[in-house]
Amino acid sequence: MPTKLLVVDDSKPIRDCLRGLLKSIAGVASVAEAGTLAQALQSAWFDPPTLVILDLRLPDGLAMQIIGTLKQISPKLRVAVLTIHADDGYRTQCLSLGADWFFDKATEFEQLLDVVRQQAAFG
């Protein structure tokens, strides 16, 4: 089954960069984008992704607010939080709320790409 991604970040340059990198991964069928929590929920509702890459801080709130809702929309959905605000408190809270992974944009970007490659390979 092809992997459908949703990239949620308020920075268009980051979304563009991620989209470029992710769509070249074998097994990735599509890469949708959202810049807010509301847009992310709307996108997930109308076209459920396989994997969401979710920035922690968005203009309309913190990613933690929608992790559970995303999982309710699509129970098989995987969530990777990708943030520059990668302190242990946020990491623990996001993982306890259902995020599958938590990555620091500054130091763990390649690990995120490895996860996407693994998820796309196993469909």
N, C-alpha and C positions, 0 to 999 in steps of 0.2 A: 504494500500500500504506500503510495507516495506521501511524503511529508509536506504538510502545509504549515508555514510559519507565519506568525504575527509578531512584528517588531513594534514595541511601544516605547517611544522615547520622545521627549519634547524638543530635541535638537534634530532639525532636518538633516544637517550634515552627518550626524551619527546614523540616522535612519538610512540615508543614502549609502554610506560606507558599509553598513551591515547588509543592506539589501544586495549590494554588489558582491560582497564576499559570500553571502549565503546562497544566492541563486546559482552560483557556480558549483555547489556541492552536489555530487551525484545523489539522486533520490529526492532532492528538494523540488517539489512540484510548483510551489508558489510562495511568494513572500509578500504578505500584506503589511500595511503600516498604519499606525495610529499615533497621535501626538498627545492624547489625554486619556484619562481613565474612562471617561464617557465614550470616547471613540473606540477604545479597546473593547469595552463591553458590547457596544453595538456591532462591531466587526465580528466578535466571537459568537454573538447570537445569530447573525445572519449567515455566516460562513465559518463554522467552527474549525479552528486550526488544530494541528497535532501538537504544536509546541509554541508557546508564547515566550518571547524574550522581553522582559519587563523592566524598565528603568524604575528606580525606587521613588524618586521625587518627580512628580508631574504637576502641571499648573493647577489641576483640580484635586490634588491630594497625594497620599502615599500609596504605593503599589499594594501594600499590605491590605488596604481596604477592599481590593477586588480579587485577591487570590482565591478565596473560598468560593466566590460567585463564579469565577471562571471555571473552577473545578465542577461546580454544579451544572453549568451549561454543558460541559463535556467531561464526564468523569474520567475518560482516558487521557485527557489533556495533560501535558507536562508543562511546567512553568520554571523558567530560568530567570532569576533576578540578576540584572547587570547594572551596577551602580558605581559611582565614584565615592559614595557614602557607605563604604563597606566596613563599618565597625562591627564588633562582635554582637552588640545588642540588636542591631538591625538584622544581622545574619540569623541569629537565633530566633528572632520573632518571625521572620519570613519563612524559615524552614518549619517552624511549629505551626504556622497557618496553612501549610500545604505546598509551599514552593519545593520543587525537586532539587534545585541547585541555586547557589548564590555566588556570584562572581564579582570581583573588583575590576572595574573598567581599566584601571591603571596597571594591574599586575596579572590578571587572570583571563585576559581576552582570548588567548590561544586555547585555554581550557574550554571556554564556551564553544569555540569552533569545533573542538574535538568532540564535545557532547552532541552538537548538531550532526556531525559526520556519523557518529555512532547511531543516533536516533534514525537518521535517514537510511543508513545501511540495513537496519533491522525492521524499518517500516512500522 
